[in-house]
Amino acid sequence: MEEGSCNPAGASVTRGGAANGPAAVYAIRKWDEWLRNYAPPGAASYDFYQSLPALAQGNVAQQIFWYTAFTADMVKPQSEGNNTVDGDGNPLWRMAPSPHGPYWEEGQKVGYQDVGSWTFLKSTPSDRAQAAWLYAQFVTSKTVDVKKSHVGLTFTRDSSVNHESFTERAPKLGGLVEFYRSPDRVAWSPTGVNVPDYPKLAQIWWQQIGDVNSGAFTPQEAMNRLAEEMDITMARMQRADEAQNVYGGCGPRLNEEKDAEWWFANGGAKPKLDNEKPQGETVNYDDLVARWNKN
């Protein structure tokens, strides 16, 4: 929850946050269940770079999370060890929008994207900042971005998404182009202002998520620890920002702690649902794509 346009106001439910709220705990519990029950053997120990060749082996029937950056490996030819395409290079899979869970409400995002951005520090010498700015203009220019998008399959410009070369290549990309040309893409991005000092907070996350997977803590215990440690870290960030303007006024401004029930009733996390497993609904993929094409 944010106090202003760029000021995080707390991670804990008792500060109006949701890091240890029912929806977050449900999500972590489901992730742990699915990892244990359905993932390939050894998947829990994969790092990011090991997961890509594992997918290309063709041992995964359904993936719940998709980085666009995965796509380049998943469309390589069979001669390069990719078992997820046929002999002609056509993908044997389809990229579909992720479903939403029981805590989702109309109007909310369904997921998120890591969308690129450029940061120029005030401390950077002027000549270097100017050179970096020119480089940024170059790599995001229309002609360069088309080529870059074809190689990495991570789009920057709408004009690249709609370029005729991607109309030709679309059948080989498993739904990537159709999705980015669809009105549904706004359900993933933009996702709001980034939290200041992401690295400081991200390292807390990975420790807690690992403790769930190892069985050291339950999802609720791990999320309680995560939220508390994030609030402690953000309190330090707030003091630094107030004293020295470290985050340009966009540092945390933590809410005072109040009972969780108060926040449930006043714009904080959602309270726990009585039914966390409503009847699921399946959307036919071809019907979905056809609906997009009508827009």
Long-range contacts (C-beta under 8 A, 24 or more apart in sequence): 1-255, 1-267, 1-268, 2-193, 3-253, 3-255, 4-253, 5-193, 6-193, 6-196, 6-249, 6-250, 7-250, 7-251, 7-252, 7-253, 8-195, 8-196, 8-234, 8-252, 8-253, 8-254, 9-252, 9-253, 9-254, 9-255, 10-231, 10-234, 10-252, 10-254, 10-255, 11-226, 11-227, 11-230, 11-231, 11-234, 12-227, 12-228, 12-230, 12-231, 12-257, 13-227, 13-260, 13-263, 13-264, 13-268, 13-269, 14-257, 14-258, 14-259, 14-260, 14-263, 15-231, 15-254, 15-255, 15-256, 15-257, 15-258, 15-263, 16-255, 16-258, 16-263, 16-266, 16-267, 16-268, 16-269, 17-227, 17-231, 17-268, 17-269, 18-268, 18-269, 18-270, 19-223, 19-226, 19-227, 19-230, 20-220, 20-223, 20-224, 20-226, 20-227, 21-268, 21-269, 21-270, 22-103, 22-269, 22-270, 22-271, 22-272, 22-273, 23-101, 23-103, 23-269, 23-270, 24-223, 24-269, 25-219, 25-220, 25-223, 26-101, 26-102, 26-103, 26-276, 27-101, 28-209, 28-212, 28-219, 28-222, 28-223, 29-219, 30-101, 31-64, 32-212, 32-213, 32-219, 34-64, 35-213, 44-213, 53-81, 55-84, 56-81, 56-82, 56-83, 56-84, 57-81, 57-83, 58-83, 58-84, 58-92, 64-98, 65-98, 66-95, 66-98, 67-114, 68-113, 68-153, 68-154, 68-155, 68-176, 69-152, 69-153, 69-154, 71-95, 71-153, 71-173, 71-174, 71-176, 72-151, 72-152, 72-153, 74-174, 75-153, 75-172, 75-173, 75-174, 89-172, 90-171, 90-172, 91-172, 91-173, 91-174, 93-174, 94-174, 94-175, 94-285, 95-173, 95-174, 95-175, 95-176, 95-179, 96-175, 96-285, 96-288, 97-179, 97-184, 97-187, 97-188, 97-288, 99-280, 102-273, 102-275, 102-276, 102-277, 102-278, 103-270, 103-273, 109-187, 109-188, 109-191, 110-187, 110-188, 111-187, 111-188, 112-188, 112-189, 112-191, 113-188, 113-189, 113-191, 115-189, 115-190, 115-191, 116-154, 116-156, 155-180, 175-285, 175-289, 178-289, 178-292, 178-293, 179-292, 181-292, 182-292, 182-295, 183-292, 183-295, 184-292, 193-250, 196-237, 196-241, 196-247, 196-250, 196-251, 196-252, 197-237, 197-247, 200-233, 200-237, 201-230, 201-233, 201-234, 204-229, 204-230, 204-233
